[in-house]
Every structure is written in structure tokens, then in C-alpha cells.
Amino acid sequence: MRWRKRDHLAPWMVGKGGEKANPRYMPHHDHYVELYEPMTDQDLGQAVMAN
């Protein structure tokens, strides 16, 4: 996932290219985001900023 000009990755994302997700984040924790399903608001998991 690309957010704020940075790539965020997680192992559970493999094979899910093109799917939509809504990010949620804490303003002072820019190194990771929580991703949620847009329609059901189900938690998909955490993504960490790539190096």
C-alpha cells in the first residue's frame, strides 16, 4: 500500500494486489498503519513501512 509517499507492506498482502483498503493511523506513529475493508469495516491487519 502506498500512503503519504511511502510504501507499507505486510505478509498477509501477498496476492491481494488491486484490492481496496482504508488506512487508519496515529499521527505520531507514521511507521505503520492499520488497514480496514471499505464495505464491512473489517480489520485486515497492520502494514509496516518498507525500507
PAFI-203575 format. One record per atom (N, C-alpha, C): residue number from 1; residue in three letters; atom name; x negated, y, z negated. Coordinates in steps of 0.1 Angstrom, whole numbers, plus 5000, padded with zeros to 4 digits. Layout:
<rec num="NUM" residuo="ALA" atomo="CA" xx="X" yy="Y" zz="Z"/>
...
***
This chain:
<rec num="1" residuo="MET" atomo="N" xx="4992" yy="4988" zz="5000"/>
<rec num="1" residuo="MET" atomo="CA" xx="5000" yy="5000" zz="5000"/>
<rec num="1" residuo="MET" atomo="C" xx="4991" yy="5012" zz="5000"/>
<rec num="2" residuo="ARG" atomo="N" xx="4995" yy="5022" zz="5008"/>
<rec num="2" residuo="ARG" atomo="CA" xx="4987" yy="5035" zz="5008"/>
<rec num="2" residuo="ARG" atomo="C" xx="4996" yy="5045" zz="5001"/>
<rec num="3" residuo="TRP" atomo="N" xx="4989" yy="5051" zz="4991"/>
<rec num="3" residuo="TRP" atomo="CA" xx="4996" yy="5061" zz="4983"/>
<rec num="3" residuo="TRP" atomo="C" xx="4986" yy="5072" zz="4978"/>
<rec num="4" residuo="ARG" atomo="N" xx="4989" yy="5085" zz="4980"/>
<rec num="4" residuo="ARG" atomo="CA" xx="4980" yy="5096" zz="4977"/>
<rec num="4" residuo="ARG" atomo="C" xx="4967" yy="5094" zz="4984"/>
<rec num="5" residuo="LYS" atomo="N" xx="4967" yy="5090" zz="4996"/>
<rec num="5" residuo="LYS" atomo="CA" xx="4955" yy="5089" zz="5005"/>
<rec num="5" residuo="LYS" atomo="C" xx="4945" yy="5078" zz="4999"/>
<rec num="6" residuo="ARG" atomo="N" xx="4950" yy="5068" zz="4991"/>
<rec num="6" residuo="ARG" atomo="CA" xx="4942" yy="5058" zz="4986"/>
<rec num="6" residuo="ARG" atomo="C" xx="4950" yy="5044" zz="4988"/>
<rec num="7" residuo="ASP" atomo="N" xx="4942" yy="5034" zz="4990"/>
<rec num="7" residuo="ASP" atomo="CA" xx="4948" yy="5021" zz="4992"/>
<rec num="7" residuo="ASP" atomo="C" xx="4949" yy="5014" zz="4978"/>
<rec num="8" residuo="HIS" atomo="N" xx="4960" yy="5007" zz="4976"/>
<rec num="8" residuo="HIS" atomo="CA" xx="4963" yy="4999" zz="4964"/>
<rec num="8" residuo="HIS" atomo="C" xx="4966" yy="4985" zz="4968"/>
<rec num="9" residuo="LEU" atomo="N" xx="4960" yy="4975" zz="4962"/>
<rec num="9" residuo="LEU" atomo="CA" xx="4961" yy="4961" zz="4966"/>
<rec num="9" residuo="LEU" atomo="C" xx="4964" yy="4953" zz="4954"/>
<rec num="10" residuo="ALA" atomo="N" xx="4970" yy="4941" zz="4957"/>
<rec num="10" residuo="ALA" atomo="CA" xx="4973" yy="4931" zz="4947"/>
<rec num="10" residuo="ALA" atomo="C" xx="4974" yy="4917" zz="4954"/>
<rec num="11" residuo="PRO" atomo="N" xx="4970" yy="4906" zz="4947"/>
<rec num="11" residuo="PRO" atomo="CA" xx="4970" yy="4893" zz="4953"/>
<rec num="11" residuo="PRO" atomo="C" xx="4984" yy="4889" zz="4958"/>
<rec num="12" residuo="TRP" atomo="N" xx="4995" yy="4894" zz="4951"/>
<rec num="12" residuo="TRP" atomo="CA" xx="5008" yy="4890" zz="4955"/>
<rec num="12" residuo="TRP" atomo="C" xx="5013" yy="4896" zz="4968"/>
<rec num="13" residuo="MET" atomo="N" xx="5005" yy="4906" zz="4973"/>
<rec num="13" residuo="MET" atomo="CA" xx="5009" yy="4913" zz="4985"/>
<rec num="13" residuo="MET" atomo="C" xx="5005" yy="4906" zz="4998"/>
<rec num="14" residuo="VAL" atomo="N" xx="4998" yy="4895" zz="4997"/>
<rec num="14" residuo="VAL" atomo="CA" xx="4993" yy="4888" zz="5009"/>
<rec num="14" residuo="VAL" atomo="C" xx="5005" yy="4883" zz="5016"/>
<rec num="15" residuo="GLY" atomo="N" xx="5006" yy="4885" zz="5029"/>
<rec num="15" residuo="GLY" atomo="CA" xx="5017" yy="4881" zz="5038"/>
<rec num="15" residuo="GLY" atomo="C" xx="5029" yy="4889" zz="5037"/>
<rec num="16" residuo="LYS" atomo="N" xx="5029" yy="4900" zz="5030"/>
<rec num="16" residuo="LYS" atomo="CA" xx="5041" yy="4909" zz="5029"/>
<rec num="16" residuo="LYS" atomo="C" xx="5039" yy="4922" zz="5036"/>
<rec num="17" residuo="GLY" atomo="N" xx="5031" yy="4923" zz="5046"/>
<rec num="17" residuo="GLY" atomo="CA" xx="5029" yy="4935" zz="5054"/>
<rec num="17" residuo="GLY" atomo="C" xx="5042" yy="4940" zz="5060"/>
<rec num="18" residuo="GLY" atomo="N" xx="5044" yy="4953" zz="5059"/>
<rec num="18" residuo="GLY" atomo="CA" xx="5056" yy="4959" zz="5066"/>
<rec num="18" residuo="GLY" atomo="C" xx="5068" yy="4960" zz="5057"/>
<rec num="19" residuo="GLU" atomo="N" xx="5068" yy="4953" zz="5045"/>
<rec num="19" residuo="GLU" atomo="CA" xx="5079" yy="4953" zz="5036"/>
<rec num="19" residuo="GLU" atomo="C" xx="5079" yy="4967" zz="5028"/>
<rec num="20" residuo="LYS" atomo="N" xx="5090" yy="4972" zz="5025"/>
<rec num="20" residuo="LYS" atomo="CA" xx="5091" yy="4984" zz="5018"/>
<rec num="20" residuo="LYS" atomo="C" xx="5091" yy="4982" zz="5003"/>
<rec num="21" residuo="ALA" atomo="N" xx="5085" yy="4992" zz="4996"/>
<rec num="21" residuo="ALA" atomo="CA" xx="5085" yy="4991" zz="4981"/>
<rec num="21" residuo="ALA" atomo="C" xx="5084" yy="5006" zz="4976"/>
<rec num="22" residuo="ASN" atomo="N" xx="5090" yy="5008" zz="4965"/>
<rec num="22" residuo="ASN" atomo="CA" xx="5089" yy="5021" zz="4958"/>
<rec num="22" residuo="ASN" atomo="C" xx="5079" yy="5021" zz="4947"/>
<rec num="23" residuo="PRO" atomo="N" xx="5069" yy="5031" zz="4948"/>
<rec num="23" residuo="PRO" atomo="CA" xx="5059" yy="5031" zz="4937"/>
<rec num="23" residuo="PRO" atomo="C" xx="5064" yy="5039" zz="4925"/>
<rec num="24" residuo="ARG" atomo="N" xx="5060" yy="5035" zz="4914"/>
<rec num="24" residuo="ARG" atomo="CA" xx="5062" yy="5043" zz="4901"/>
<rec num="24" residuo="ARG" atomo="C" xx="5048" yy="5043" zz="4894"/>
<rec num="25" residuo="TYR" atomo="N" xx="5045" yy="5055" zz="4889"/>
<rec num="25" residuo="TYR" atomo="CA" xx="5032" yy="5056" zz="4883"/>
<rec num="25" residuo="TYR" atomo="C" xx="5032" yy="5066" zz="4871"/>
<rec num="26" residuo="MET" atomo="N" xx="5022" yy="5065" zz="4863"/>
<rec num="26" residuo="MET" atomo="CA" xx="5020" yy="5075" zz="4853"/>
<rec num="26" residuo="MET" atomo="C" xx="5010" yy="5085" zz="4858"/>
<rec num="27" residuo="PRO" atomo="N" xx="5013" yy="5098" zz="4857"/>
<rec num="27" residuo="PRO" atomo="CA" xx="5004" yy="5108" zz="4863"/>
<rec num="27" residuo="PRO" atomo="C" xx="4990" yy="5108" zz="4859"/>
<rec num="28" residuo="HIS" atomo="N" xx="4987" yy="5103" zz="4847"/>
<rec num="28" residuo="HIS" atomo="CA" xx="4973" yy="5103" zz="4842"/>
<rec num="28" residuo="HIS" atomo="C" xx="4967" yy="5089" zz="4845"/>
<rec num="29" residuo="HIS" atomo="N" xx="4974" yy="5080" zz="4851"/>
<rec num="29" residuo="HIS" atomo="CA" xx="4968" yy="5066" zz="4855"/>
<rec num="29" residuo="HIS" atomo="C" xx="4969" yy="5065" zz="4870"/>
<rec num="30" residuo="ASP" atomo="N" xx="4960" yy="5072" zz="4877"/>
<rec num="30" residuo="ASP" atomo="CA" xx="4960" yy="5072" zz="4891"/>
<rec num="30" residuo="ASP" atomo="C" xx="4955" yy="5059" zz="4897"/>
<rec num="31" residuo="HIS" atomo="N" xx="4948" yy="5050" zz="4889"/>
<rec num="31" residuo="HIS" atomo="CA" xx="4942" yy="5038" zz="4895"/>
<rec num="31" residuo="HIS" atomo="C" xx="4951" yy="5027" zz="4897"/>
<rec num="32" residuo="TYR" atomo="N" xx="4963" yy="5027" zz="4892"/>
<rec num="32" residuo="TYR" atomo="CA" xx="4973" yy="5017" zz="4895"/>
<rec num="32" residuo="TYR" atomo="C" xx="4987" yy="5022" zz="4896"/>
<rec num="33" residuo="VAL" atomo="N" xx="4996" yy="5015" zz="4903"/>
<rec num="33" residuo="VAL" atomo="CA" xx="5010" yy="5018" zz="4905"/>
<rec num="33" residuo="VAL" atomo="C" xx="5018" yy="5005" zz="4903"/>
<rec num="34" residuo="GLU" atomo="N" xx="5030" yy="5007" zz="4898"/>
<rec num="34" residuo="GLU" atomo="CA" xx="5040" yy="4996" zz="4897"/>
<rec num="34" residuo="GLU" atomo="C" xx="5049" yy="4997" zz="4910"/>
<rec num="35" residuo="LEU" atomo="N" xx="5052" yy="4986" zz="4916"/>
<rec num="35" residuo="LEU" atomo="CA" xx="5060" yy="4986" zz="4928"/>
<rec num="35" residuo="LEU" atomo="C" xx="5073" yy="4979" zz="4926"/>
<rec num="36" residuo="TYR" atomo="N" xx="5084" yy="4985" zz="4932"/>
<rec num="36" residuo="TYR" atomo="CA" xx="5097" yy="4980" zz="4930"/>
<rec num="36" residuo="TYR" atomo="C" xx="5104" yy="4979" zz="4943"/>
<rec num="37" residuo="GLU" atomo="N" xx="5113" yy="4969" zz="4944"/>
<rec num="37" residuo="GLU" atomo="CA" xx="5122" yy="4966" zz="4955"/>
<rec num="37" residuo="GLU" atomo="C" xx="5131" yy="4978" zz="4957"/>
<rec num="38" residuo="PRO" atomo="N" xx="5132" yy="4984" zz="4969"/>
<rec num="38" residuo="PRO" atomo="CA" xx="5141" yy="4996" zz="4970"/>
<rec num="38" residuo="PRO" atomo="C" xx="5155" yy="4994" zz="4968"/>
<rec num="39" residuo="MET" atomo="N" xx="5161" yy="4982" zz="4973"/>
<rec num="39" residuo="MET" atomo="CA" xx="5175" yy="4980" zz="4972"/>
<rec num="39" residuo="MET" atomo="C" xx="5180" yy="4975" zz="4959"/>
<rec num="40" residuo="THR" atomo="N" xx="5172" yy="4966" zz="4952"/>
<rec num="40" residuo="THR" atomo="CA" xx="5176" yy="4960" zz="4940"/>
<rec num="40" residuo="THR" atomo="C" xx="5169" yy="4966" zz="4928"/>
<rec num="41" residuo="ASP" atomo="N" xx="5159" yy="4974" zz="4930"/>
<rec num="41" residuo="ASP" atomo="CA" xx="5151" yy="4979" zz="4919"/>
<rec num="41" residuo="ASP" atomo="C" xx="5144" yy="4969" zz="4911"/>
<rec num="42" residuo="GLN" atomo="N" xx="5141" yy="4957" zz="4917"/>
<rec num="42" residuo="GLN" atomo="CA" xx="5134" yy="4946" zz="4910"/>
<rec num="42" residuo="GLN" atomo="C" xx="5119" yy="4949" zz="4910"/>
<rec num="43" residuo="ASP" atomo="N" xx="5113" yy="4946" zz="4899"/>
<rec num="43" residuo="ASP" atomo="CA" xx="5099" yy="4948" zz="4897"/>
<rec num="43" residuo="ASP" atomo="C" xx="5091" yy="4938" zz="4906"/>
<rec num="44" residuo="LEU" atomo="N" xx="5083" yy="4943" zz="4915"/>
<rec num="44" residuo="LEU" atomo="CA" xx="5074" yy="4934" zz="4923"/>
<rec num="44" residuo="LEU" atomo="C" xx="5061" yy="4931" zz="4917"/>
<rec num="45" residuo="GLY" atomo="N" xx="5056" yy="4941" zz="4909"/>
<rec num="45" residuo="GLY" atomo="CA" xx="5043" yy="4939" zz="4903"/>
<rec num="45" residuo="GLY" atomo="C" xx="5034" yy="4951" zz="4904"/>
<rec num="46" residuo="GLN" atomo="N" xx="5022" yy="4950" zz="4899"/>
<rec num="46" residuo="GLN" atomo="CA" xx="5013" yy="4961" zz="4898"/>
<rec num="46" residuo="GLN" atomo="C" xx="5003" yy="4960" zz="4910"/>
<rec num="47" residuo="ALA" atomo="N" xx="4999" yy="4971" zz="4915"/>
<rec num="47" residuo="ALA" atomo="CA" xx="4988" yy="4972" zz="4925"/>
<rec num="47" residuo="ALA" atomo="C" xx="4977" yy="4981" zz="4920"/>
<rec num="48" residuo="VAL" atomo="N" xx="4965" yy="4977" zz="4922"/>
<rec num="48" residuo="VAL" atomo="CA" xx="4953" yy="4984" zz="4917"/>
<rec num="48" residuo="VAL" atomo="C" xx="4946" yy="4991" zz="4929"/>
<rec num="49" residuo="MET" atomo="N" xx="4940" yy="5002" zz="4926"/>
<rec num="49" residuo="MET" atomo="CA" xx="4934" yy="5010" zz="4936"/>
<rec num="49" residuo="MET" atomo="C" xx="4922" yy="5002" zz="4941"/>
<rec num="50" residuo="ALA" atomo="N" xx="4920" yy="5001" zz="4955"/>
<rec num="50" residuo="ALA" atomo="CA" xx="4909" yy="4994" zz="4961"/>
<rec num="50" residuo="ALA" atomo="C" xx="4897" yy="5003" zz="4960"/>
<rec num="51" residuo="ASN" atomo="N" xx="4885" yy="4996" zz="4961"/>
<rec num="51" residuo="ASN" atomo="CA" xx="4872" yy="5004" zz="4961"/>
<rec num="51" residuo="ASN" atomo="C" xx="4869" yy="5010" zz="4974"/>
***
